[in-house]
Amino acid sequence: MVSIQIFNFSSKSLLFFGAATTTLLLSVGAFFIILLLLGLRKSYKLKKENDRLEAINRKIAEEKDKPYRDFTEGHMYGGGSDN
């Protein structure tokens, strides 16, 4: 008789249990969607920053590859063959 009373749920309690479960699932789903959107935003920002740093690295590499140009030729104290 006790086991019968344990499983004897009224329709109101089942309805409440279903609503609580739905609310819980919706809130957990919303939480993970927010986490997903934050992750996508962070990934986009990191990709943008990586592209910017790669452009700087390319510019520095181009500067290093330029041949040396003597900039002291016109200077009043330096460079030149009349020393």
C-alpha positions, -999 to +999 in steps of 0.1 A: +000+000+000+029+024+007+044+018-027+011+026-044+009+059-025+045+068-036+037+066-072+002+081-069+010+116-083-018+140-089-021+157-122-011+191-106+022+177-093+030+162-127+022+195-144+044+214-119+072+189-124+070+193-162+070+231-159+100+231-135+119+208-158+111+229-189+122+261-170+154+244-159+163+231-194+156+266-209+178+283-184+206+258-189+202+262-227+203+299-225+234+298-203+253+276-229+241+298-258+255+328-240+288+310-235+289+300-271+283+336-283+310+349-259+334+323-272+327+332-309+332+369-300+365+362-284+376+340-313+368+368-337+387+394-316+417+370-314+417+364-352+416+402-358+445+408-334+465+380-350+460+395-385+471+429-371+503+414-356+511+395-388+509+427-408+533+443-383+557+414-386+556+416-424+564+453-422+593+447-399+606+419-422+604+442-452+624+469-432+651+443-424+654+432-461+660+468-474+696+475-483+716+498-461+714+534-472+741+558-458+722+586-443+752+606-431+763+619-465+746+652-461+753+656-424+778+683-415+798+661-391+799+628-407+804+603-433+820+614-466+855+608-480+870+642-470+880+631-435 
